[in-house]
Amino acid sequence: MKRKVEAIIFDCFGVLANDTWEAFLDNLPEESAVENARQARHAYDAGLISGAEYSRRIKVATGQLFVGVEDKGAKVAKNDKLLAYIRELRRRHYKIGILSNAASNWIREEFLDIDEQALFDDFVLSYEIGMVKPEPQMFALSAEHLHVAPSAAVLVDDKERYCQAAQDFGMSAVLYQDVKQCRQELEKLLKD
């Protein structure tokens, strides 16, 4: 029997914020070593390598410099419509979390203001725990921190492989495309 949804867990990049990393990869020449860049990003997000080493590896792999959120000058837009929907979900007494492959505390320190941070009951950020999605322990920690069973949680993420990993772990998932689609799919899960 399926449990009632008690918690909704949102990814940051590509959901709450535009994804500067994916945009960077999409604009690389085909001959670039994208897989090497992804591996460097994985290590950096997990806190396994320094920012300087990460930049060096990205430059070697792609021939270009990546301007990320930790760098001044990165253009990151908030998804204000989604944040408004999250406010509504909070009023409806759902627990709300963030689960993100983040290499720093940028989400708390620069991206979300105090009122927006208060919308979230918990943050599980990869650099703080030394692992990245789709490792099952990431989903376990997020559910545990929100005091819900995995079957009572829904992950909202823009990456199909992360949604699949969450489902394999026992969570429901919504593959984020836009606010309207996300809201429709999430509301269906909340009614079930």
Secondary structure, DSSP 8 states (H G I E B T S, - for coil): ------EEEE-TBTTTB--HHHHHHHTS-TTS-HHHHHHHHHHHHTTSS-HHHHHHHHHHHHSS----TTSTT----B-HHHHHHHHHHHHTT-EEEEEE--SSSHIIIIIS-HHHHTT-SEEEEHHHHT--TT-HHHHHHHHHHTT--GGGEEEEES-HHHHHHHHHHT-EEEE-S-HHHHHHHHHHHHH-
